[in-house]
Amino acid sequence: MNNTNRAWESPRWWFYILLPLVHFASVKLTFFCAVTPENEVVVWLPNAVLLAALMRFRGQRGWLMAILTFCSDTFANMAVFTPAVAVQLSVINLIEVAVTYLLMRRAGASSDLKRVEDLRKFTIAGPLIGTLLASLMAAAVLKTQMATGTPYLTLTRLWWFGDALGMMIYAPLLLALTQTDHEPVRLHKTDALAVLVIVVLAGVIFSTYGGAINGVSMTPTLLLPMVLYIAVRFGTRWTALTVALVSLAVSIMLTSGNRPFGDISVHLEIIHAQEFILTLCIVGIGFSILMDELRVRERGLEARVRQRTHELEDSNSKLATLSQTDGLTGIANRRRFDEVFAAEWSRAGRSGQSLALAMLDVDYFKAYNDTYGHQCGDDCLRAIANLLGKNVRRVGDLAARYGGEEFAFIAPMTDSHSALGIAETIRRALEQLNLPHAASPFHVVTASIGVAVIIPGKSDTPQGLLQMADAALYQAKQQGRNQVVLAG
Ligand SMILES: Nc1nc2c(ncn2[C@@H]2O[C@H](COP(=O)(O)OP(=O)(O)OP(=O)(O)O)[C@@H](O)[C@H]2O)c(=O)[nH]1
């Protein structure tokens, strides 16, 4: 995890300097470009700053953040209101954020607004309950202490909509900007064109101040489909930024006395603007979070499929190994022997090189079992398999249990002399293993080996080579056992 990632894990010392500064700047920015000459707030941004800080750090040192933003709020408010009103309004702002944050925690919303479910809980806690509660209180303060002529319910509505919109735009934006694990955007060819269209359209709309071109009203509403495109393609971070910029531009137009939604009363104009910004939030931020969530789910699903496929391949390869391994001795079984033998036969046939095959049969093994028991017989077979594995180890060679107490090995590109050498080494090694065999004239476990070598010709068959090796083995038995015979 790098330093940037850690900076947003838990608040550092510098965050307590940054927070009141950003908060103070946000109050000033709101007064500067989101409050109309008639003193009506289009979008109130500062509460989103504290809320985003509480959510980002999951309430760690929330009390300190609350005190700092309360001070900056009061200080900034005093430029517009009397100190008493400024303090009361700051307290109300604090209550609004605290209620929102606590309701979200109670509802179990994850604090980084990455899922639609979290957005739903956030919308109910903040833009619906927290801000409405604060609006009712703030309107009462303004009505009783500012002697304003605006009706109480109008004041409530103005405060409510302004705060709700501020929260809906800026809390997701600040959270998205401080999020450390966001997805890289994979650009399509059409994206550059779409961004160009959006920039040009926005330029036309905001430079004509909502006027008409050839009878077409250039209202900001024309930007809605574009914001939807950004939401679908670029994720929450870019969508929240676009929504913030568009709403800021609309606010600036209104506060500078322009009428982006046509020649109607200021009151209606503000209502239109707020409805438009609300639609932007729902369409833009709602959709982008939905898309982000779908993308995360899709990736999770892909990762699970990859993992399952890997596990399946693993099991398949284990199964394949198992199906080719002899259960008792752990070396290749008859099935594997047949496969390799067929393959090596074809290869030897094509390359014109010799192929050696040996059959090994334990001597007097029935007597061994009768003397020492079946269990010891099994141990003896395992010891012989182990010995075979150690001596038949060149690349391409294969030692296998052919069946019962009979083993075989294949040695490609091996002439008679070398094949006899390998077989003799094995026979001697077994003898020197000194496994006691009281019922054998050799007094130790021994084996007879028949060896056959061939350069497969057109008329030869693998069965023919097997019969040759078998015949040599029979001859070894006949000649007294514990010996190697090369097929004539
Ligand atoms: N313990 C054990 N014995 C086995 C296994 N497979 C085969 N056998 C025994 O191996 C013995 C083979 O006996 P035979 O075919 O009569 O041959 P032999 O006694 O070795 O005599 P020669 O081959 O003529 O020297 C039988 O008693 C089988 O029961 C096994 O997996 N475990």
The ligand as an SDF file (V2000), in Angstrom:
LIG
                    3D

 32 34  0  0  0  0  0  0  0  0999 V2000
    1.1360  -59.8910   -2.1100 N   0  0  0  0  0  0  0  0  0  0  0  0
    0.7320  -59.8430   -3.3500 C   0  0  0  0  0  0  0  0  0  0  0  0
    0.7980  -60.9360   -4.1120 N   0  0  0  0  0  0  0  0  0  0  0  0
    0.4150  -60.8980   -5.3940 C   0  0  0  0  0  0  0  0  0  0  0  0
   -0.0390  -59.7220   -5.9640 C   0  0  0  0  0  0  0  0  0  0  0  0
   -0.3350  -59.9640   -7.2660 N   0  0  0  0  0  0  0  0  0  0  0  0
   -0.0590  -61.2970   -7.4990 C   0  0  0  0  0  0  0  0  0  0  0  0
    0.4000  -61.8630   -6.3540 N   0  0  0  0  0  0  0  0  0  0  0  0
    0.7800  -63.2150   -6.1150 C   0  0  0  0  0  0  0  0  0  0  0  0
    1.8970  -63.5520   -6.8960 O   0  0  0  0  0  0  0  0  0  0  0  0
    1.8880  -64.9700   -6.9950 C   0  0  0  0  0  0  0  0  0  0  0  0
    2.3580  -65.3970   -8.3650 C   0  0  0  0  0  0  0  0  0  0  0  0
    2.5520  -66.7440   -8.3130 O   0  0  0  0  0  0  0  0  0  0  0  0
    2.8910  -67.5960   -9.5730 P   0  0  0  0  0  0  0  0  0  0  0  0
    2.3110  -66.9570  -10.8030 O   0  0  0  0  0  0  0  0  0  0  0  0
    2.5130  -68.9740   -9.2590 O   0  0  0  0  0  0  0  0  0  0  0  0
    4.4340  -67.4960   -9.7250 O   0  0  0  0  0  0  0  0  0  0  0  0
    5.5740  -67.6280   -8.6870 P   0  0  0  0  0  0  0  0  0  0  0  0
    5.1270  -68.2260   -7.4000 O   0  0  0  0  0  0  0  0  0  0  0  0
    6.2330  -66.2690   -8.5470 O   0  0  0  0  0  0  0  0  0  0  0  0
    6.5380  -68.5890   -9.3980 O   0  0  0  0  0  0  0  0  0  0  0  0
    7.4730  -68.2250  -10.5880 P   0  0  0  0  0  0  0  0  0  0  0  0
    7.0020  -67.0180  -11.2360 O   0  0  0  0  0  0  0  0  0  0  0  0
    7.3900  -69.4430  -11.4880 O   0  0  0  0  0  0  0  0  0  0  0  0
    8.8280  -68.0810   -9.9860 O   0  0  0  0  0  0  0  0  0  0  0  0
    0.4740  -65.4440   -6.6780 C   0  0  0  0  0  0  0  0  0  0  0  0
    0.4900  -66.1450   -5.4660 O   0  0  0  0  0  0  0  0  0  0  0  0
   -0.3140  -64.1980   -6.5540 C   0  0  0  0  0  0  0  0  0  0  0  0
   -1.2930  -64.2790   -5.5360 O   0  0  0  0  0  0  0  0  0  0  0  0
   -0.1310  -58.5650   -5.1240 C   0  0  0  0  0  0  0  0  0  0  0  0
   -0.5410  -57.5040   -5.5290 O   0  0  0  0  0  0  0  0  0  0  0  0
    0.2700  -58.6750   -3.8430 N   0  0  0  0  0  0  0  0  0  0  0  0
  1  2  1  0
  2  3  2  0
  2 32  1  0
  3  4  1  0
  4  5  2  0
  4  8  1  0
  5  6  1  0
  5 30  1  0
  6  7  2  0
  7  8  1  0
  8  9  1  0
  9 10  1  0
  9 28  1  0
 10 11  1  0
 11 12  1  0
 11 26  1  0
 12 13  1  0
 13 14  1  0
 14 15  2  0
 14 16  1  0
 14 17  1  0
 17 18  1  0
 18 19  2  0
 18 20  1  0
 18 21  1  0
 21 22  1  0
 22 23  2  0
 22 24  1  0
 22 25  1  0
 26 27  1  0
 26 28  1  0
 28 29  1  0
 30 31  2  0
 30 32  1  0
M  END
$$$$
